[in-house]
């Protein structure tokens, strides 16, 4: 009897060890991709000085974001069609190539090209990591892993600028690129050795090239609008009007093509699922609020509280620490209870409260109170970001999980771009108006209100400095208040999400049913085989294709 029951725990321990090895490799690649979105924010002044390209500074970051946004749906769909392992290795390789090109660059053009190549790979690192977890971990267990993934983004948003500053002041900014090479090689070795995934659903896939091109054009138009509108070009300029028209035409043509494509890059039937629509719209709103706030809070902290750039980054730690802890905690809670709907509802409501609190900031507000407001925002965001992705993945069969995940992330990324743009435009226009109204002619002592830097403001007479600090405060805080009702809309939308039971098995064709969880064993009735499947029915061998016939 003893020998009969011994193999079971051994097989389970082998399975879990295999998943942990895979997960460790995925974390390295996700850290690489997320770090490179922020690592050059503190190094840019030095970079543009060395490479003589101040007028091209914006594109060091924009090239990466644009390329990665375009590639999100491409990697998602191709992964479902031909399998994810080969694509994952190819994405890491592209990322390494881009790092080499950028690290060896002697001009801004070469650096921007390298960053674009990095983005082509970086989009795959983020999306494929999330989809690969769905390939090897059932939805019921997946929460704990996706919570840690959310924590990686929180960590990188603080670590990126700090690491970029350390490289710039120490061995040189190029090490922000060189470090990707050994880490990328390590990730490839990990993928080759430990990543065992099911094959794609189609040995001769019909690739939707037309859809890819049109989606790339529409995405490029949106990102350029968010980058140029109201800054490089006025919103009523011929360039922006033409860009808006071109984006609309490309988006309309994309929808028409997707209706007829054999294997659409973003299948329109995804939008017939209630949970997908509700979580995608909510994710876009969260992207607008989160990145709209994050983009300008460091500037606010420097101008209003008088801290330097590094200290401003450190003051963001309470937000990221709260996001890290609640993201991991929410994932653990979902895995233990199987319940998840309430988390994003409460999370978006808390985020709305945090935005309201940020809208009440004043120049005299103690720094610790401001940090507490940021921690509350992190608390809310951590409860909803990765859970929304889990809801999307649990709404579709495994054979479509990559496409669904990529589509959801695509709209969140678009929301992030639009949020940064809209907040930036409102902030800049209000700031210019307030400074013009409050500062007497020639009273700034600096020649132009466009030339204010934190160091310059700190050196001005107290009376002038107080006017400038007040203008920065009054320009940004109302923008947070504008975002409160938008976030509350996301809260209301998420109330209508259908809480489908989290799958406890890996079945590429099974579709989660809208039935209640039965008892403490979380047994799910599956229409596909009318069979009761319990928590113990998990794959024991990662080499086998995880499908139940």
N, C-alpha and C positions, 0 to 999 in steps of 0.2 A: 504493500500500500504506500509505503514511504517513497519508493522509487517511482511510483506512478504520478505523484504530485510534484516531485522535485523539478522536472523540466519547465513547468509553467512560469514560476518566478524568474528562472534563468533566461527564458525567452523574452519575458517582459523587460528585464533589466538590460538585455542586449539591445532591444528595440529603443528603449529610452536613451541609452548611451549613444546609439547611432543618431538619434534625433538631436541630441545635445551637440555632437560633433558638427552636424550640418548647421545647426543654429549658430554656433560659434563662428563659422565661416561667413554666414549671412550677416552677422553683426559687424564683422570687419568691413564688408563691402558697403553696407548701409552707412557706416561711420565715414567711410571715404567719400561717398556721394554727398552726404549731408554737410560734412565739414567744408567741402569745396564750394558750397553756396555762400559761406560767410568768412572763410579764412583770409580773403584778400581785403576785407572791409577796412582793416586798420593798416594794411600795407600799401594801399593804393597811392597815397601821396608820394611815398618813396619810389614806387614802381614808375609812375608817370614822370617823375623827375629824372630817373635814370634813362628811361626809354624815350623821353621827349615827346610825350603824347597826352598832354592835359585835356585837349579837346576830344580825345577818344577814351577817356577814363571810364565813362559809363558802360562801354561795351565789354570791359573785362568781366563784369558780372552778368550783364544782359545776354552776352553770347552763350554763356553756360546755361542760364535759365531758359532761354528760347529753345536751344537745341534739346535740352532734357524734356521740356514740355511737349515738343513735337513728337518725340520718340515714345512717350508714355503709352499711347494706344497701340503703336506699332509693335512694341515688345509684348504687350498684353495679348494681342491677337495672335501673333506669330508663335508665342509660347504655347497657346492652346492648340495651334495647328500642328506644329512640328516638334513640340517638346521644349522644355525650358533649360535643360542642362547645357546644351551646346550654345544657346543664345546667351546664357549667363556668362559662360567663359568668354564668348565673343565680346560682350559688353565690358567685362573687366579688362580685356585686352585693348579695346578702344580707349578706355579710360587711361590705361598706362601709356599708350601711344600719345594721347593728348597731353599727358603730364610731361613726357619727354620733349615734345614740340614746344610746349610753353616754357619748360625749364631751360631750353637752349636758345630761346628767342633773344634777338638783338634789337628788335623793333616792336612797337605796339601792335602792328598788324600781325606779326608772327605770334605774339602772345594771345591775341584775340582768336586767331585760327586754332591755336592749341586749346584754348578754353572751349571753343565750339566743339572740337573733337572730344574733349572730356565730357561735355554735355551729352553728346550722342551716346556715349557709354553710360554716363551717370543716370540717365532716365531709365535705362534697363536695370541698373543695380538696385534702384529703389523699388520698382514695380515687380521685378522678378523675385526679389527677396520675399515680398509679401505673398506672392502667388506660390512660391516654392513651399512656404510654411503650410499653405492650404493643401499642397500635394502630399505632405508627410504627416500632418497632424489633424485629427478630426476637429470639427468646429467647437465641440464641447471643451476640448483641451487647448484650443488655439488662443483663447483669451490671454492666458498668462504669457505666451510668447509675443503676441502682438503688443501687449502692454509694455514689455521691455523694448520693443522696436520704437514705440512712441517715446520712451525714455532716451533712446539714442538721439533722436532729433532734438530733444530738450538739451541734452548734454552738448551736442555739436553747436547749437546756437550761441552758447556761452564760450565753449572751448575754441571755436573757430576764430573769432576776433582776437582772443587772448593769445592763441598759438601763433596767429599771423603777426601780431605785434612782437612776440618773443623772437620769431624767426627774423623779422625785419631788423630788430635791434641787435641780434646776435649773429648767427651764421649767414644770414641773408634771406631775402624773401623767396628766392628760387627753391629753398628747401621746403616751402609749402607745396611745391610740385614734386620735388625729388622723393619726398617721403612716401608718395603714392606707389612708387615702383616696387620696393620690397613688400609693402603691404598687399599690393595687387597680386604679386607673384604668390605670396602666401595664400591669398584667397583662391587663386586658380588651383594650386596644389590641393587645397581643402576640397574644392568642388570636384576635382578629378577623383580624389581618393574616397570621399565619403558621400557625395551626392548621387543617390540612386533614385531616379524618378520614373514615372510612367512615360511611355512614348506618346507622341502627338496623336491626334485623332485622325490624321489624314497623311498618308504617305506621299501623295502628290497634291499638295494644297494649291488652291487657286488664289493667288495673292491679289489683294485689292489695291493695286498700285495707284489707280486713279483716285481712290478714296484717300490714300496716304498723301498724295500730292495736294489735293484740295484741303485736307485737314491741316497740312503744314502751312499752306497759304493763309488759311483762316486764323490759325494759331499765331503765325508771325504777325499778321495784321493786328490782332488783339494785344500782343505783347508790345509791339511798336507803338500802338495807341497809348498804352499805359506808360510807356517810357518817354515818348515825345510830347504827348498832349499836354498843353498848358505850361510846358517848360521849354523844350527846344523850339516848338512851333505853337502858335496860338490855336485854340480850339476851332476858331473860325477861319484858319488859314487854308489855302488851297491844298497844301500837302496833307493836312489832317482830314479834310473833307474827302479827298480822293482815297485816302487810306481807309476811311470808314466805308465808303462805297465798295471798294475792292474786297474788304473783309466780309461785308454782307453778301456780295455776289458769290464769293468762295464758299461761305457757309451754306447758302441756298443750294448751290451746285453739289456740295458734299451730301446734303440730305437726299437730293434726287438720285445721286449715284448709289448711295447706301441702300436705297429702296430696291435696287435691281441687282446689286452685287451678289455673287454666289457665296462669298465669305467676307462680308463687310467688316471693315476695320473697327467700326463702332456700330454693332447691330442695333437697328431701331427698336427691335422687340425688347431690348433692355428697358426702354422707357415705358413699356406697358406694365412693368412691375411697380407696385405702389411703394414698396420699401426702397427700391433703387431711386425712384424720383425724389422721395422725401429726404433720404440721406444725402443724395447728391446736391440738392438745393441747400440743405443745411450745411454740408461740407463747404460749399462755395461761400456761404455767408460767414462761416467760421474763418475761412481763408481771408476774406475781406477784413474782418475785425482783427484777427490775430496779427497778420502781416502789416495791416495799416497802422496798428498800434506800435508794433515792434520796430517799424522802419524809422519812426521819428522820436520815440521815447529817449534813446541815447542822446540825441541832439538837445532835447528838452532838458535832460538831466545836466548836461554840460553847461548850457546857457543859464539855466535858472538856479541850479544848486551850486554852480561854480566848480564842479569836479572835472578832472581831466578825462581823456578818452578811455584809458584803462580802468579808472575808477567807475566810469559810467557803465562799462561792461560788467564790472563786479556787482554793481547795484541791481543788475538784471538777474542775478543768481537766485534771489528768493522766488521769482516767478518760475524759473526753470527747475529749481529744486522741487517746488510744489507740483509742477507738471510731471516731473520724473516720478515722484512718489505716488501720485494719484493714478498715473497711467499704469504703473506696475500693479498697484493695489486693485484697480478696477479690473484688470485682466485676471488676477488671481480670484477675485470675487465671482466673476462670470464663470470661470472654470469650475469653481466649487458648487455654485448654486444653479447654473444654467439660465439664470435670469439676467437680462441685460437692458431691456427697454428703458427702465427708469434712469439709468446712468447718464445717457446723453441728454435726457430731458432736464434733469437736475443740473448737469454740467453746463448747458447753454444758459440756464437761468442764473447760475452763479456767475458766469462770464458777463451776462448783462448787468448784474449788480456791480461787478468789478469795473466795467466801463463807466457806469454812473458815478462810482466813487472817484475814478480818475478824472471825470469831468468837473469834480469839485476842488481839484488841486489849486493851491495858491503858492506864490513865491515863498511865503513864510511857513508853509507846511513842513513839519519835521521830516527828515529823510526817512526815519524808521517807519513813519506812517505811510509814506509813499511806497516803501518796500512791502508793507503789509498789503496795500492795495494790489500791487503786482503779484504777490503770493496768492491772493484770492483769485486773480485771473488765471494763474497757472493751475490752481485747484480745479477750476471749472473746465479749462481746456483739456486737462489730463483725463477727465471723466468721459469725454466724448470723442476725441479725435480718432483713436484706434478702434473704439467700439463701433463707430459708423462703418468702418471698413469691414469689420467682422459681420455686421448686419448685411452688408452687400454680398459678401462671400457666401453667407448662409442662405441667400435668396435664390441662388442659381446652382445648377449641378457643377461638379468639379471640372468638367470639360470646358466650362465657360468662365471659370473663376478668374483666370488671368485677364480676359477681356473686360469683365465686369469691374474688377479691381482697378484696372488701368483707366477705364472710363470715369470712374468715381474720382480717382486721384487727378485726372486731367482737369476736371472742373474745379477741384479745390485749388490746383495750381493757377488756373485762370483767375479764380477769386483772389488769390494772393497777389497776383500782378495788378489786378484792378484795384484792390484795396490800397496797395502802396501808392498807386497813381492818384486815386481819388483823394485820399487823405493828404498826399503831398501837394496836390493842386489847391485844395481848400486851405491847408496850412500856409502855403506860400502866399496865396492871394490875400488872406486875412492879415498875415504878418506885414506884408508890404503896405497895406492900407493903414494898419494901426501905427506903424512907425512913421508914415508920412503925416498922419494926423497929430501924433503926440510929440514928435521931435521938432523943436524949432529949427528954422532954416539955418544950416551950418552948425547946429547945436551938438551934433554927435561928435565933432572933433575928429572924424575919420574920413571925411570926404564923401562916402557913399554908404548907404545902408546895406548894399550888397556885399560889403567887405567885412562885415562883422564876423569875428572868430571868437571862440571862448576866451583865448588869451587877451585879445584886444578889449573885449567887453570888461574883463576883470581889471584892466588898467585904466578904464575911464573914470571920471569923477562920479561920486556916488549918485548924484541927482540924475545924470544921464544914464548911468548903469541901471538904476531902478526903473527908468522908463522903458529901456530895452528889455529887461527881464520881464516886466509886466506885459509888454507886447507879446513876447514869446509865449507866456502863460495863457494870455487871453486869446491868442491865435489858435492854440492846439486844444485846450480843454473842451471847447464847445464841439469839436469834431468827435470826441469820445461820446458826448451826449447824443449826437446824431446817430451813432451806431447802436445805441441801446434798443430802439424799437426794431431795428433790423434783426438783432440777436433774439429778441423776444418772438419774432416771426418764426425763427428756426425752432425755438422751444415749442411753439404751438404746432408746427408741422410734425415734429417728432412724436407728439402725443398720438398721432394717427398711424404710427408704425405698427405693423402686425408682428407680435412677438412669436416667431416660428421656433419650434424646438431646435436646439443646436444639435447637429448631426453627431453621432458618436462613432460612426464608421466612415471610411473613405470609399465612397461609391461614385464613380465618375458620371453616372447617368441618373442617380437618384435626385429628386427635387424635394427639398424640405416641405412638409405639409403643415398647414396652419391648424395644428391640433395641440391640445394642452399636454404638458409634460405629466406623465403618470407616475405618481409616487416618488419615492426617494431614489429609485434605481434609474430614473430618467429613461424609461423604455419608450421608444418611438415607433409608432405604427407607420410603416412605409408602404405606400400604395404600389410600388414597383414589384414587391414580391410577397405582400401580405404577411410579412414575417416580423416577429418581435426581435429587435436587435438591442442588446443591453450594452452597458459600458465595457463589458469584458470582451466584446467582439471587435477588437482592434487588430490591425495588422501586426504580425510578429516578425515579418521579414521584409525589410525595406527593399530587397531586390525584387520582390514580387510586385506585379502591377496591382495597385490598390483598387480593385473593382470587384463587386459582387455580381454574379450573374444570376 
